[in-house]
Amino acid sequence: MNERAEPQDLNAAIRQHSEWLAGQLHAQRESLFPPDAQKAMRKFTSGEAAGLLGVNDSYLRKLHLDGKGPSPELTPGNRRLYSAENIQDLRVLLEKTARKPGDYLPGRRDGDHMQVIGVMNFKGGSGKTTTSAHLAQHLALHGYRVLAIDLDPQASLTALHGVQPEFDLDEGGTLYDAIRYDDPAPISSVIRKTYIPNLDLIPGNLELMEFEHETPRALAQGHAGLFFFRVKEALSQVDDAYDIVVIDCPPQLGFLTMSALSASTGVLVTIHPEMLDVMSMSQFLRMTADLMDVIAESGADMSHDWMRYVLTRYEPADAPQNRIVAFLRTMYGEAVLNAPMLKSTAISDAGLTKQTLYEVERSAFTRSTYDRAMESLNALNDEIAALIQKTWGRE
């Protein structure tokens, strides 16, 4: 005769499991990034540095031999390794003698508006956070001043950048502090420097859900005002400090997402090319349009510089996926970015150690696997960078 299962306090069990998991994640982080549990960006080979700068490796070698610019680290084999800080210093040096402005520092010029890119979809597994993280890091490594905002209470973008929400944000420090209705803080107070030059972060955690809970109460009491402008108004405080803001939106169409949409100048919708995901996206787009109508009726300008679809976790050898991709391209045309993000063990394995592909060493994977994934990511992010340049009136 089977023993009856003992009744269990579900709330207590969930809380205990949460604490166990948080403790293990904290221990893992400390073991991965000793002694102070702070992440650092890897060094780049001279070939990688030259590729990021858009120059020949031989030219970098000549600069080094002539004593110009930062001195790279020399390995026992006499190979040159450049830090991300070295690469940024070289950008500043090379820009002084560039043929045209922006060759090495491609960010905003007088009259250019800050680009705010909202990355969204409400279906889990669509690659939203992976897209956001790699885009933000790619742009920063290429000389743009970037602010990454984790607006998702699940805080995966935050964890990827070495911040553990349960331990590092127990007293606030998310965008909620700057957009709450009661005594909002300056947005500068929640911005953190990262281990990558040019890339700052506003982390996220479960506290962001407070905005979802407080907005209905504020609306009922007549205190919310134009609540959907709160993210935009907060970002206006640091408009001069950044070229591009990348917002990893929550996986639902709530008040946070509506406010992020209102702040965005460009929108990326991630699509995993599987039939169930495409069906889900149909509902997502319909509800998004309805919500934007409501916001527009309140007097907001909901026009954007651009909107594009990003194909994620794409497998070129998968025939059903190819049919769906062809269907999407026929239907949406140039609104679907040409470069997809390929499904790759290199990207997923990097995530196991809370890293992006830009952070891991090439030697950690077979060369073909790494190169294929990196080529895919760079093509996608270069295409988005070209969209930004075009918006600023530059080809």
Buried (B, 14 or more C-beta within 10 A) or exposed (E): EEEEEEEEEEEEEEEEEEEEEBEEBBEBBEEEBEEEBEBEBBBBBBEBBBBBBEBEBEEBBEBBEEEEBBEBEEEEEEEBBBBBEBBBBBBEBBBEEEEEEBBBBBBBEEEBEBBBBBBBBBBEEBBBBBBBBBBBBBBBBBBBBBBBBBBBBBBBBBBBBBBBBBEBBEEEBBBBBBBBBEEBBEBEEBBBEBBBBBBBBBBBBBBBBBBBEBBEEBEEEEEBEBBBBBBBBBBEEBEEBBBBBBBBBBBBBBBBBBBBBBBBBBBBBBBBBBEEBBEBBEEBEEEBEEBBEEBEEEEBEBEBBBEBBBBBBBBEEBEEBBEBBEEBBEEEEEEBBEBBBBBBEBBEBBBEBBBBBBBBEBEBBEEEBBEBBBEBBBBBBEBBBEBBBEBBEBE
